[in-house]
Amino acid sequence: MRIPINRPWSQLLALTLLAWTGALPAAQAQAEPVPSWQPTKAAEFVVPGGAGAALDLAARKLTDLLARENHTSPFVVSNKPGAHSIQALETVYRQAGDAHTLITLSSGYVTSQAQNALPEHLQTLTPLATLFREFVAVVVREDSPIQDVNGLVAALKQDPGALSIGIANTLGNHIHLGAAQPLKQAGVDIAHLRVVPYKSSAESMSALVGGHLDVVAATTPNLLPYLQSGRVRVIAIGAEQRLQGDFAQAPTWKEQGIDYVNQAYQGVMTVPDATPAQVAYWIDALEKATQTPDWQAFVTLNQWEPYFLGPDETRRAIAQQTRQTHELLAELGLIPDAAPRHVAQAAAR
């Protein structure tokens, strides 16, 4: 389901700011606003993952379109992989108040908060937008004896540690949960799965086809070249219904008897203490970029689902998904404390 873009949000905010300063006569209240802030130097887009993986692909396409559609200098894209995205988040945090720095918002940010893995200061970045939903699939090599979900579940019920399962890049993230949750529903002891984290899905997929892993969980863009070349077989994908194109033959968990659809997404955040004018500029810029035919074709190619939410809706979604994720992470033994700090802070507010 496509969520309609809430275009009036950024326009209204910019109009309000200008009206407060007396910059617009009342008669011009309905006119297209001119942003009261815009970049004055090349902006940086921080990717909390390695080059060539899905986060990186999306960031590079988005920044190209942001620069083109808004007539700004090209972005500097910085890849900063690492557990719980801490290195990447620290980079953005240090630029507080200077909105020339953006960062990918992924479901991994939610799971890190649910694990209490993020220092509180790294939970103060400013959400700008959610852009699309993405789907996690579980795959094996084409020559694997595992043919379907029944075969996978049977092997793991007999011995949860029998198969090595590769993910990127942190235990407990949305990719890990995209395999663990449906396996739990099928009766597998997920606390004893043998899960191997890699720096990126590009690395885990290379390990799979090289014979170093038995199974990989990854999002669709990372699987596409291997699926096209016939080197892997999709066991199940966490979509509501079968996808199109190269994934048309990939079965869902649901059609194989496990009622599971994953809730992964990507979006954009900026620095802490971003001003309303800075937020308004970036929301408008993101809306323009994501409405272009180039972006829409890119989303379709990668089997993503357009899903645009503004900053307030994105903030609420982060809080809600943090609560929902906490219970499963506890079962996996990946929660050091009793309750996620993010949820407690949200409740206090």
HURA-V552621 format. One record per residue. SS is DSSP state (hx for helix, st for strand, lp for the rest). OMEGA is omega in degrees with one decimal (* if undefined). D_LAST is the distance of its C-alpha to the last C-alpha in whole Angstrom. Layout:
BEGIN
ss-><SS:SS>
omega-><OMEGA:OMEGA>
d_last-><D_LAST:D_LAST>
END
This chain:
BEGIN
ss-><lp:lp:st:lp:lp:lp:lp:hx:hx:hx:hx:hx:hx:hx:hx:hx:hx:hx:hx:hx:lp:lp:lp:lp:lp:hx:hx:hx:lp:lp:lp:lp:lp:lp:lp:lp:lp:lp:lp:lp:lp:lp:lp:st:st:st:st:lp:lp:lp:lp:lp:lp:hx:hx:hx:hx:hx:hx:hx:hx:hx:hx:hx:hx:hx:hx:hx:hx:hx:lp:lp:lp:lp:lp:st:st:st:st:lp:lp:lp:hx:hx:hx:hx:hx:hx:hx:hx:hx:hx:hx:lp:lp:lp:lp:lp:lp:lp:st:st:st:st:st:st:hx:hx:hx:hx:hx:hx:hx:hx:lp:lp:lp:lp:lp:hx:hx:hx:hx:lp:lp:st:st:st:st:st:st:st:st:st:lp:st:st:st:st:st:st:lp:lp:lp:lp:lp:lp:lp:hx:hx:hx:hx:hx:hx:hx:hx:hx:hx:lp:lp:lp:lp:lp:st:st:st:st:st:lp:lp:lp:lp:lp:hx:hx:hx:hx:hx:hx:hx:hx:hx:hx:hx:hx:lp:lp:lp:lp:hx:hx:hx:lp:st:st:st:st:st:lp:lp:hx:hx:hx:hx:hx:hx:hx:hx:hx:lp:lp:lp:lp:lp:st:st:st:st:st:hx:hx:hx:hx:hx:hx:hx:hx:hx:lp:lp:lp:st:st:st:st:st:st:lp:lp:lp:lp:lp:lp:lp:hx:hx:hx:lp:lp:lp:lp:st:lp:hx:hx:hx:lp:lp:lp:lp:lp:lp:lp:st:st:st:st:st:st:st:lp:lp:lp:lp:lp:hx:hx:hx:hx:hx:hx:hx:hx:hx:hx:hx:hx:hx:hx:hx:lp:lp:hx:hx:hx:hx:hx:hx:hx:hx:hx:lp:lp:lp:st:st:st:st:st:lp:hx:hx:hx:hx:hx:hx:hx:hx:hx:hx:hx:hx:hx:hx:hx:hx:hx:hx:hx:hx:hx:lp:lp:lp:lp:lp:lp:lp:lp:lp:hx:hx:hx:hx:hx:hx:hx:hx:lp>
omega-><178.8:175.7:-176.6:179.6:-177.1:-174.2:-175.5:-175.0:-175.7:179.1:-178.7:-179.9:-179.6:177.5:-178.9:179.5:-178.6:179.5:178.2:-177.8:-179.9:-176.1:-179.5:169.8:-179.3:-177.3:-178.7:-172.7:-178.1:-176.9:176.1:-174.2:171.5:-177.7:-179.9:172.3:172.8:-177.7:177.1:177.9:179.0:179.5:177.4:174.9:-176.5:179.4:-179.9:-178.3:-176.0:178.9:174.7:179.1:-171.1:179.5:-178.8:179.8:-179.1:-178.5:-177.5:176.6:-178.6:-178.0:174.6:-178.2:176.8:179.8:-177.5:-174.2:-177.3:173.7:178.5:175.5:176.3:177.2:166.4:179.3:-177.0:177.4:-179.6:178.5:178.1:-176.9:176.0:176.9:-172.8:179.2:179.9:-178.7:177.6:178.7:-179.4:-178.8:-177.6:179.4:-175.3:178.8:-179.9:-172.3:171.2:179.7:176.6:178.2:174.9:168.7:178.2:177.6:175.2:176.9:178.3:-176.8:176.8:176.6:179.6:177.4:-172.8:-176.4:-177.8:170.2:-174.4:-177.3:179.1:175.6:-176.9:176.8:-174.7:175.0:176.5:-175.8:163.4:-174.3:-177.6:171.2:176.6:-172.9:178.1:177.3:174.6:-174.9:173.3:173.0:-178.3:-179.0:-179.7:174.9:178.6:-174.8:-173.7:-178.9:-179.5:179.0:178.8:-178.9:-179.8:-179.8:-176.4:173.5:179.5:178.9:-177.2:-179.9:-175.3:-175.5:173.3:-175.8:-179.1:175.6:169.4:-12.1:-175.6:173.7:179.1:179.8:-174.2:178.1:175.1:-178.8:178.5:172.4:-173.6:-176.2:179.2:177.0:174.6:179.8:179.2:176.8:178.6:175.5:-171.7:179.6:-177.4:173.0:177.5:-174.9:-175.8:179.0:174.8:-178.9:-179.9:175.8:175.0:179.5:-179.2:178.2:176.1:178.4:179.6:-176.7:176.4:176.7:-178.3:177.4:176.2:-173.9:172.0:167.6:-177.4:177.2:-168.4:-177.5:-179.2:-177.8:-167.7:-177.4:179.6:177.1:179.9:-179.3:176.8:-176.8:179.7:176.2:177.8:176.6:178.5:177.4:-173.7:177.8:178.6:178.2:-177.2:176.3:-176.1:175.8:-176.8:-179.5:-176.6:-179.5:-178.7:-177.3:175.5:171.7:-174.6:-177.4:177.2:170.7:179.1:-173.0:-176.1:171.4:-177.2:-176.3:179.0:-177.8:170.1:177.3:-175.8:171.5:172.6:-170.6:169.2:175.6:172.6:-179.0:175.3:179.5:177.5:177.9:-179.4:179.5:-175.0:176.4:179.2:-179.9:179.7:177.3:179.8:-176.6:-174.5:174.6:-179.2:174.6:179.4:-179.6:-178.2:176.6:178.6:178.3:179.2:-179.8:-175.5:176.7:173.6:179.3:178.7:-173.0:-174.0:173.3:176.6:-173.1:-179.0:178.7:178.8:178.6:178.4:179.4:177.6:-179.2:-178.6:-177.8:174.6:178.4:-176.5:-176.9:-171.9:-175.7:-179.3:178.4:177.2:179.3:178.0:-178.8:-174.9:178.6:-179.4:-178.8:-172.3:-174.7:178.9:-177.5:-177.7:-179.7:179.9:179.1:179.5:179.8:-179.4:178.6:*>
d_last-><31:31:27:29:28:25:28:27:23:25:27:25:23:26:28:25:25:29:29:27:30:33:34:35:37:35:38:37:33:34:36:35:32:33:30:30:29:31:32:35:36:36:32:31:30:29:30:28:32:35:38:39:36:34:31:34:36:33:32:36:36:33:34:37:36:34:37:39:37:36:39:37:39:38:35:36:34:34:34:32:32:31:28:25:25:25:28:27:23:24:27:24:22:25:25:22:22:25:25:28:27:26:25:25:22:24:23:23:20:18:21:21:17:18:20:18:21:19:18:15:16:18:14:14:17:16:17:20:21:22:26:28:28:30:32:33:37:39:42:45:48:51:53:51:52:49:49:46:43:45:47:44:43:46:46:43:43:46:45:41:42:45:44:42:39:38:35:33:32:29:29:27:26:26:30:30:28:30:33:32:30:33:36:34:34:38:38:38:37:34:34:37:37:39:37:38:35:37:35:36:37:40:41:40:42:45:45:45:48:50:50:47:45:45:42:40:36:35:34:37:38:39:41:43:46:46:46:49:51:51:50:47:47:43:43:40:37:34:34:34:38:40:40:43:45:46:43:45:47:43:42:39:38:38:41:42:41:37:34:32:31:28:25:26:25:25:24:23:21:21:21:18:17:19:20:20:24:24:21:24:27:26:25:28:30:28:29:33:33:32:34:38:40:40:37:37:40:38:36:38:41:38:37:33:32:31:27:25:22:20:17:14:16:17:13:12:16:15:12:14:17:16:15:19:20:19:22:25:24:25:28:29:28:26:23:23:21:20:16:15:12:11:10:9:6:5:5:4:0>
END
